[in-house]
Amino acid sequence: MTPFREIRASRLADETGTLNKQADLAFALCYPSPYHVGMSSLGFQSIYRSLHALPGCTAERAFLPDDVTEMHRLSEDLCTYESGRPVGDFPVVAFSLASELELAGVVTCLDLAGIPALHAERAAHARTFPLVVVGGPLTFSNPVPVGPFADIIVMGEAEELLPILVNRLRDQPDRESLLKSLVQQPGFYIPSLHAETPPAVAIASDDCLPAYSQIITPHTELASMFLIEAERGCSRGCAYCVMRRSAGSGMRPVAPGRLLSLIPAEARRVGLVGAAVTDHPALPEILRALVDAGRQVGVSSLRADRLDDELVGLLARGGYRTLTSAADGASQRLRDQVDRHTQVEDLLRAARLCRVHSMALLKLYVLIGLPGETMADIDELARLALELAALAPKLSLTVSPFVSKRNTPLDHQPLDDIASLEAKLAFLRRKLRGHARLAGDAPKWAWVEHRLAQGGFAEGVAAAQAARAGGGFAAWKRALGG
């Protein structure tokens, strides 16, 4: 394994926009997945810049190592990228948590930093160990499993909560007083005081939009791409989605002029990010301005019912070679049932447009295991996929088991049986062999995700046990009592 100091030096040399600042209050801003994932997170980058912008405050980044086993073997500390300082030496360690399965990464990062993972273990030695803060997209659904490890959880959109947190850290240096001062403050979840009942998420004002990249690097999922929010939230009502219209205040589009003004002149690749970017009323105008300037473009969350010749043509001019959208439910009956308005004709049109504009691949995300699903629904998916494969240059299906999330209409719905999910996937492989590529999450990991998504403190403690036992499925099954 290449020593961290060499990895750090190489990656820093390839970054543009890295911030370095000396300040009295320093955050170790950690992402509980490897660098290439963390640096693709727009929220992580936005918080990094926001902390640097606050007077007397700075932040340095750290990530789950690429090879945790080797880090343990070498007894290397988890250190930050900006200075190489051990994470355990910072007064505040803050995590951005996007998904349930990253909870194990939080525990591993704390272990590598020499910080007791449990809040209760740190509380008796508050002057010795850093304050542990957690935020990120997971707070919109169920942050309770991370409660045993966090001193403070920042709920929802953090832009207007960060200054409050920093001011309280200065005003209340005593750990116990700090937590008591925040327990009544909207947007802050103090697990040791709120127990397993988190407060409502915070929604930032429109003046805080958009989030955008601070650092550009080739070592990410979206190599050398400048990311910027085209909109925040969603006006749709998909019953399985945490970001549906009930979360926050619907979709909040960013005006084209403001969005374009924030893109650096040297950015040659620009990614438009949001839960429903293709619902932005001025998306063609924005894309046209970017591609006319010779830039490559990326757009998250392409909705099949919004795709037309103009939009797909602009994407093709902007370098798109894979047209990515979602069918979600396996059949039209299920899509209607979960309020997903995509119709068969929308998907067929996407396949035709993919070929017309010389794209190489149509990629569709599909959910299986929705409540009430039968093999007849799976058969309908297979027949639709064959029809799409005949129209598109190539077809790829990313099939994921449905996992019910808190704060959605499908909260508390059970997970389809693992054997049933595997049988459905095997059926699809047989039907589509030679016609479409099939990828996606293994049902056993959906089982782990479901237990955490619906869990509480006990499931969080189980995540620590699983992570320390190697993080394999057998370790998770033992820890969760499956």
Secondary structure as a PSIPRED ss2 file (coil, helix, strand):
# PSIPRED VFORMAT (PSIPRED V4.0)

   1 M C   1.000  0.000  0.000
   2 T C   1.000  0.000  0.000
   3 P C   1.000  0.000  0.000
   4 F H   0.000  1.000  0.000
   5 R H   0.000  1.000  0.000
   6 E H   0.000  1.000  0.000
   7 I H   0.000  1.000  0.000
   8 R H   0.000  1.000  0.000
   9 A H   0.000  1.000  0.000
  10 S H   0.000  1.000  0.000
  11 R H   0.000  1.000  0.000
  12 L H   0.000  1.000  0.000
  13 A H   0.000  1.000  0.000
  14 D H   0.000  1.000  0.000
  15 E C   1.000  0.000  0.000
  16 T E   0.000  0.000  1.000
  17 G C   1.000  0.000  0.000
  18 T C   1.000  0.000  0.000
  19 L C   1.000  0.000  0.000
  20 N C   1.000  0.000  0.000
  21 K C   1.000  0.000  0.000
  22 Q C   1.000  0.000  0.000
  23 A C   1.000  0.000  0.000
  24 D C   1.000  0.000  0.000
  25 L E   0.000  0.000  1.000
  26 A E   0.000  0.000  1.000
  27 F E   0.000  0.000  1.000
  28 A E   0.000  0.000  1.000
  29 L E   0.000  0.000  1.000
  30 C E   0.000  0.000  1.000
  31 Y E   0.000  0.000  1.000
  32 P C   1.000  0.000  0.000
  33 S C   1.000  0.000  0.000
  34 P C   1.000  0.000  0.000
  35 Y H   0.000  1.000  0.000
  36 H H   0.000  1.000  0.000
  37 V H   0.000  1.000  0.000
  38 G H   0.000  1.000  0.000
  39 M C   1.000  0.000  0.000
  40 S C   1.000  0.000  0.000
  41 S C   1.000  0.000  0.000
  42 L H   0.000  1.000  0.000
  43 G H   0.000  1.000  0.000
  44 F H   0.000  1.000  0.000
  45 Q H   0.000  1.000  0.000
  46 S H   0.000  1.000  0.000
  47 I H   0.000  1.000  0.000
  48 Y H   0.000  1.000  0.000
  49 R H   0.000  1.000  0.000
  50 S H   0.000  1.000  0.000
  51 L H   0.000  1.000  0.000
  52 H H   0.000  1.000  0.000
  53 A H   0.000  1.000  0.000
  54 L C   1.000  0.000  0.000
  55 P C   1.000  0.000  0.000
  56 G C   1.000  0.000  0.000
  57 C E   0.000  0.000  1.000
  58 T E   0.000  0.000  1.000
  59 A E   0.000  0.000  1.000
  60 E E   0.000  0.000  1.000
  61 R E   0.000  0.000  1.000
  62 A E   0.000  0.000  1.000
  63 F E   0.000  0.000  1.000
  64 L C   1.000  0.000  0.000
  65 P C   1.000  0.000  0.000
  66 D C   1.000  0.000  0.000
  67 D C   1.000  0.000  0.000
  68 V H   0.000  1.000  0.000
  69 T H   0.000  1.000  0.000
  70 E H   0.000  1.000  0.000
  71 M H   0.000  1.000  0.000
  72 H H   0.000  1.000  0.000
  73 R H   0.000  1.000  0.000
  74 L H   0.000  1.000  0.000
  75 S C   1.000  0.000  0.000
  76 E C   1.000  0.000  0.000
  77 D C   1.000  0.000  0.000
  78 L C   1.000  0.000  0.000
  79 C E   0.000  0.000  1.000
  80 T C   1.000  0.000  0.000
  81 Y C   1.000  0.000  0.000
  82 E C   1.000  0.000  0.000
  83 S C   1.000  0.000  0.000
  84 G C   1.000  0.000  0.000
  85 R C   1.000  0.000  0.000
  86 P E   0.000  0.000  1.000
  87 V H   0.000  1.000  0.000
  88 G H   0.000  1.000  0.000
  89 D H   0.000  1.000  0.000
  90 F C   1.000  0.000  0.000
  91 P C   1.000  0.000  0.000
  92 V E   0.000  0.000  1.000
  93 V E   0.000  0.000  1.000
  94 A E   0.000  0.000  1.000
  95 F E   0.000  0.000  1.000
  96 S E   0.000  0.000  1.000
  97 L C   1.000  0.000  0.000
  98 A C   1.000  0.000  0.000
  99 S C   1.000  0.000  0.000
 100 E H   0.000  1.000  0.000
 101 L H   0.000  1.000  0.000
 102 E H   0.000  1.000  0.000
 103 L H   0.000  1.000  0.000
 104 A H   0.000  1.000  0.000
 105 G H   0.000  1.000  0.000
 106 V H   0.000  1.000  0.000
 107 V H   0.000  1.000  0.000
 108 T H   0.000  1.000  0.000
 109 C H   0.000  1.000  0.000
 110 L H   0.000  1.000  0.000
 111 D H   0.000  1.000  0.000
 112 L H   0.000  1.000  0.000
 113 A C   1.000  0.000  0.000
 114 G C   1.000  0.000  0.000
 115 I C   1.000  0.000  0.000
 116 P C   1.000  0.000  0.000
 117 A C   1.000  0.000  0.000
 118 L C   1.000  0.000  0.000
 119 H H   0.000  1.000  0.000
 120 A H   0.000  1.000  0.000
 121 E H   0.000  1.000  0.000
 122 R H   0.000  1.000  0.000
 123 A H   0.000  1.000  0.000
 124 A C   1.000  0.000  0.000
 125 H C   1.000  0.000  0.000
 126 A C   1.000  0.000  0.000
 127 R C   1.000  0.000  0.000
 128 T C   1.000  0.000  0.000
 129 F C   1.000  0.000  0.000
 130 P C   1.000  0.000  0.000
 131 L E   0.000  0.000  1.000
 132 V E   0.000  0.000  1.000
 133 V E   0.000  0.000  1.000
 134 V E   0.000  0.000  1.000
 135 G E   0.000  0.000  1.000
 136 G C   1.000  0.000  0.000
 137 P H   0.000  1.000  0.000
 138 L H   0.000  1.000  0.000
 139 T H   0.000  1.000  0.000
 140 F H   0.000  1.000  0.000
 141 S C   1.000  0.000  0.000
 142 N C   1.000  0.000  0.000
 143 P C   1.000  0.000  0.000
 144 V H   0.000  1.000  0.000
 145 P H   0.000  1.000  0.000
 146 V H   0.000  1.000  0.000
 147 G C   1.000  0.000  0.000
 148 P C   1.000  0.000  0.000
 149 F C   1.000  0.000  0.000
 150 A C   1.000  0.000  0.000
 151 D C   1.000  0.000  0.000
 152 I E   0.000  0.000  1.000
 153 I E   0.000  0.000  1.000
 154 V E   0.000  0.000  1.000
 155 M C   1.000  0.000  0.000
 156 G E   0.000  0.000  1.000
 157 E C   1.000  0.000  0.000
 158 A C   1.000  0.000  0.000
 159 E C   1.000  0.000  0.000
 160 E C   1.000  0.000  0.000
 161 L C   1.000  0.000  0.000
 162 L H   0.000  1.000  0.000
 163 P H   0.000  1.000  0.000
 164 I H   0.000  1.000  0.000
 165 L H   0.000  1.000  0.000
 166 V H   0.000  1.000  0.000
 167 N H   0.000  1.000  0.000
 168 R H   0.000  1.000  0.000
 169 L H   0.000  1.000  0.000
 170 R H   0.000  1.000  0.000
 171 D H   0.000  1.000  0.000
 172 Q C   1.000  0.000  0.000
 173 P C   1.000  0.000  0.000
 174 D C   1.000  0.000  0.000
 175 R H   0.000  1.000  0.000
 176 E H   0.000  1.000  0.000
 177 S H   0.000  1.000  0.000
 178 L H   0.000  1.000  0.000
 179 L H   0.000  1.000  0.000
 180 K H   0.000  1.000  0.000
 181 S H   0.000  1.000  0.000
 182 L H   0.000  1.000  0.000
 183 V C   1.000  0.000  0.000
 184 Q C   1.000  0.000  0.000
 185 Q C   1.000  0.000  0.000
 186 P C   1.000  0.000  0.000
 187 G C   1.000  0.000  0.000
 188 F E   0.000  0.000  1.000
 189 Y E   0.000  0.000  1.000
 190 I C   1.000  0.000  0.000
 191 P H   0.000  1.000  0.000
 192 S H   0.000  1.000  0.000
 193 L H   0.000  1.000  0.000
 194 H H   0.000  1.000  0.000
 195 A C   1.000  0.000  0.000
 196 E C   1.000  0.000  0.000
 197 T C   1.000  0.000  0.000
 198 P C   1.000  0.000  0.000
 199 P C   1.000  0.000  0.000
 200 A C   1.000  0.000  0.000
 201 V C   1.000  0.000  0.000
 202 A E   0.000  0.000  1.000
 203 I C   1.000  0.000  0.000
 204 A C   1.000  0.000  0.000
 205 S C   1.000  0.000  0.000
 206 D H   0.000  1.000  0.000
 207 D H   0.000  1.000  0.000
 208 C H   0.000  1.000  0.000
 209 L C   1.000  0.000  0.000
 210 P C   1.000  0.000  0.000
 211 A C   1.000  0.000  0.000
 212 Y E   0.000  0.000  1.000
 213 S C   1.000  0.000  0.000
 214 Q C   1.000  0.000  0.000
 215 I C   1.000  0.000  0.000
 216 I E   0.000  0.000  1.000
 217 T C   1.000  0.000  0.000
 218 P C   1.000  0.000  0.000
 219 H C   1.000  0.000  0.000
 220 T C   1.000  0.000  0.000
 221 E C   1.000  0.000  0.000
 222 L C   1.000  0.000  0.000
 223 A C   1.000  0.000  0.000
 224 S C   1.000  0.000  0.000
 225 M C   1.000  0.000  0.000
 226 F E   0.000  0.000  1.000
 227 L E   0.000  0.000  1.000
 228 I E   0.000  0.000  1.000
 229 E E   0.000  0.000  1.000
 230 A C   1.000  0.000  0.000
 231 E E   0.000  0.000  1.000
 232 R E   0.000  0.000  1.000
 233 G C   1.000  0.000  0.000
 234 C C   1.000  0.000  0.000
 235 S C   1.000  0.000  0.000
 236 R C   1.000  0.000  0.000
 237 G C   1.000  0.000  0.000
 238 C C   1.000  0.000  0.000
 239 A C   1.000  0.000  0.000
 240 Y C   1.000  0.000  0.000
 241 C C   1.000  0.000  0.000
 242 V C   1.000  0.000  0.000
 243 M C   1.000  0.000  0.000
 244 R C   1.000  0.000  0.000
 245 R C   1.000  0.000  0.000
 246 S C   1.000  0.000  0.000
 247 A C   1.000  0.000  0.000
 248 G C   1.000  0.000  0.000
 249 S C   1.000  0.000  0.000
 250 G C   1.000  0.000  0.000
 251 M C   1.000  0.000  0.000
 252 R E   0.000  0.000  1.000
 253 P E   0.000  0.000  1.000
 254 V C   1.000  0.000  0.000
 255 A C   1.000  0.000  0.000
 256 P H   0.000  1.000  0.000
 257 G H   0.000  1.000  0.000
 258 R H   0.000  1.000  0.000
 259 L H   0.000  1.000  0.000
 260 L H   0.000  1.000  0.000
 261 S H   0.000  1.000  0.000
 262 L C   1.000  0.000  0.000
 263 I C   1.000  0.000  0.000
 264 P C   1.000  0.000  0.000
 265 A C   1.000  0.000  0.000
 266 E C   1.000  0.000  0.000
 267 A C   1.000  0.000  0.000
 268 R C   1.000  0.000  0.000
 269 R E   0.000  0.000  1.000
 270 V E   0.000  0.000  1.000
 271 G E   0.000  0.000  1.000
 272 L E   0.000  0.000  1.000
 273 V E   0.000  0.000  1.000
 274 G C   1.000  0.000  0.000
 275 A C   1.000  0.000  0.000
 276 A C   1.000  0.000  0.000
 277 V H   0.000  1.000  0.000
 278 T H   0.000  1.000  0.000
 279 D H   0.000  1.000  0.000
 280 H C   1.000  0.000  0.000
 281 P C   1.000  0.000  0.000
 282 A C   1.000  0.000  0.000
 283 L H   0.000  1.000  0.000
 284 P H   0.000  1.000  0.000
 285 E H   0.000  1.000  0.000
 286 I H   0.000  1.000  0.000
 287 L H   0.000  1.000  0.000
 288 R H   0.000  1.000  0.000
 289 A H   0.000  1.000  0.000
 290 L H   0.000  1.000  0.000
 291 V H   0.000  1.000  0.000
 292 D H   0.000  1.000  0.000
 293 A C   1.000  0.000  0.000
 294 G C   1.000  0.000  0.000
 295 R C   1.000  0.000  0.000
 296 Q E   0.000  0.000  1.000
 297 V E   0.000  0.000  1.000
 298 G E   0.000  0.000  1.000
 299 V E   0.000  0.000  1.000
 300 S C   1.000  0.000  0.000
 301 S C   1.000  0.000  0.000
 302 L C   1.000  0.000  0.000
 303 R C   1.000  0.000  0.000
 304 A H   0.000  1.000  0.000
 305 D H   0.000  1.000  0.000
 306 R H   0.000  1.000  0.000
 307 L C   1.000  0.000  0.000
 308 D C   1.000  0.000  0.000
 309 D H   0.000  1.000  0.000
 310 E H   0.000  1.000  0.000
 311 L H   0.000  1.000  0.000
 312 V H   0.000  1.000  0.000
 313 G H   0.000  1.000  0.000
 314 L H   0.000  1.000  0.000
 315 L H   0.000  1.000  0.000
 316 A H   0.000  1.000  0.000
 317 R H   0.000  1.000  0.000
 318 G C   1.000  0.000  0.000
 319 G C   1.000  0.000  0.000
 320 Y C   1.000  0.000  0.000
 321 R C   1.000  0.000  0.000
 322 T E   0.000  0.000  1.000
 323 L E   0.000  0.000  1.000
 324 T E   0.000  0.000  1.000
 325 S E   0.000  0.000  1.000
 326 A E   0.000  0.000  1.000
 327 A E   0.000  0.000  1.000
 328 D E   0.000  0.000  1.000
 329 G C   1.000  0.000  0.000
 330 A C   1.000  0.000  0.000
 331 S C   1.000  0.000  0.000
 332 Q H   0.000  1.000  0.000
 333 R H   0.000  1.000  0.000
 334 L H   0.000  1.000  0.000
 335 R H   0.000  1.000  0.000
 336 D H   0.000  1.000  0.000
 337 Q H   0.000  1.000  0.000
 338 V C   1.000  0.000  0.000
 339 D C   1.000  0.000  0.000
 340 R C   1.000  0.000  0.000
 341 H C   1.000  0.000  0.000
 342 T C   1.000  0.000  0.000
 343 Q C   1.000  0.000  0.000
 344 V H   0.000  1.000  0.000
 345 E H   0.000  1.000  0.000
 346 D H   0.000  1.000  0.000
 347 L H   0.000  1.000  0.000
 348 L H   0.000  1.000  0.000
 349 R H   0.000  1.000  0.000
 350 A H   0.000  1.000  0.000
 351 A H   0.000  1.000  0.000
 352 R H   0.000  1.000  0.000
 353 L H   0.000  1.000  0.000
 354 C H   0.000  1.000  0.000
 355 R H   0.000  1.000  0.000
 356 V H   0.000  1.000  0.000
 357 H C   1.000  0.000  0.000
 358 S C   1.000  0.000  0.000
 359 M C   1.000  0.000  0.000
 360 A C   1.000  0.000  0.000
 361 L E   0.000  0.000  1.000
 362 L E   0.000  0.000  1.000
 363 K E   0.000  0.000  1.000
 364 L E   0.000  0.000  1.000
 365 Y E   0.000  0.000  1.000
 366 V E   0.000  0.000  1.000
 367 L E   0.000  0.000  1.000
 368 I E   0.000  0.000  1.000
 369 G C   1.000  0.000  0.000
 370 L C   1.000  0.000  0.000
 371 P C   1.000  0.000  0.000
 372 G C   1.000  0.000  0.000
 373 E C   1.000  0.000  0.000
 374 T C   1.000  0.000  0.000
 375 M H   0.000  1.000  0.000
 376 A H   0.000  1.000  0.000
 377 D H   0.000  1.000  0.000
 378 I H   0.000  1.000  0.000
 379 D H   0.000  1.000  0.000
 380 E H   0.000  1.000  0.000
 381 L H   0.000  1.000  0.000
 382 A H   0.000  1.000  0.000
 383 R H   0.000  1.000  0.000
 384 L H   0.000  1.000  0.000
 385 A H   0.000  1.000  0.000
 386 L H   0.000  1.000  0.000
 387 E H   0.000  1.000  0.000
 388 L H   0.000  1.000  0.000
 389 A H   0.000  1.000  0.000
 390 A H   0.000  1.000  0.000
 391 L H   0.000  1.000  0.000
 392 A C   1.000  0.000  0.000
 393 P C   1.000  0.000  0.000
 394 K C   1.000  0.000  0.000
 395 L E   0.000  0.000  1.000
 396 S E   0.000  0.000  1.000
 397 L E   0.000  0.000  1.000
 398 T E   0.000  0.000  1.000
 399 V E   0.000  0.000  1.000
 400 S E   0.000  0.000  1.000
 401 P E   0.000  0.000  1.000
 402 F C   1.000  0.000  0.000
 403 V C   1.000  0.000  0.000
 404 S C   1.000  0.000  0.000
 405 K C   1.000  0.000  0.000
 406 R C   1.000  0.000  0.000
 407 N C   1.000  0.000  0.000
 408 T C   1.000  0.000  0.000
 409 P C   1.000  0.000  0.000
 410 L C   1.000  0.000  0.000
 411 D C   1.000  0.000  0.000
 412 H C   1.000  0.000  0.000
 413 Q C   1.000  0.000  0.000
 414 P C   1.000  0.000  0.000
 415 L C   1.000  0.000  0.000
 416 D C   1.000  0.000  0.000
 417 D C   1.000  0.000  0.000
 418 I H   0.000  1.000  0.000
 419 A H   0.000  1.000  0.000
 420 S H   0.000  1.000  0.000
 421 L H   0.000  1.000  0.000
 422 E H   0.000  1.000  0.000
 423 A H   0.000  1.000  0.000
 424 K H   0.000  1.000  0.000
 425 L H   0.000  1.000  0.000
 426 A H   0.000  1.000  0.000
 427 F H   0.000  1.000  0.000
 428 L H   0.000  1.000  0.000
 429 R H   0.000  1.000  0.000
 430 R H   0.000  1.000  0.000
 431 K H   0.000  1.000  0.000
 432 L H   0.000  1.000  0.000
 433 R C   1.000  0.000  0.000
 434 G C   1.000  0.000  0.000
 435 H C   1.000  0.000  0.000
 436 A C   1.000  0.000  0.000
 437 R E   0.000  0.000  1.000
 438 L E   0.000  0.000  1.000
 439 A E   0.000  0.000  1.000
 440 G E   0.000  0.000  1.000
 441 D C   1.000  0.000  0.000
 442 A C   1.000  0.000  0.000
 443 P H   0.000  1.000  0.000
 444 K H   0.000  1.000  0.000
 445 W H   0.000  1.000  0.000
 446 A H   0.000  1.000  0.000
 447 W H   0.000  1.000  0.000
 448 V H   0.000  1.000  0.000
 449 E H   0.000  1.000  0.000
 450 H H   0.000  1.000  0.000
 451 R H   0.000  1.000  0.000
 452 L H   0.000  1.000  0.000
 453 A H   0.000  1.000  0.000
 454 Q C   1.000  0.000  0.000
 455 G C   1.000  0.000  0.000
 456 G C   1.000  0.000  0.000
 457 F H   0.000  1.000  0.000
 458 A H   0.000  1.000  0.000
 459 E H   0.000  1.000  0.000
 460 G H   0.000  1.000  0.000
 461 V H   0.000  1.000  0.000
 462 A H   0.000  1.000  0.000
 463 A H   0.000  1.000  0.000
 464 A H   0.000  1.000  0.000
 465 Q H   0.000  1.000  0.000
 466 A H   0.000  1.000  0.000
 467 A H   0.000  1.000  0.000
 468 R H   0.000  1.000  0.000
 469 A C   1.000  0.000  0.000
 470 G C   1.000  0.000  0.000
 471 G C   1.000  0.000  0.000
 472 G C   1.000  0.000  0.000
 473 F H   0.000  1.000  0.000
 474 A H   0.000  1.000  0.000
 475 A H   0.000  1.000  0.000
 476 W H   0.000  1.000  0.000
 477 K H   0.000  1.000  0.000
 478 R H   0.000  1.000  0.000
 479 A H   0.000  1.000  0.000
 480 L H   0.000  1.000  0.000
 481 G C   1.000  0.000  0.000
 482 G C   1.000  0.000  0.000
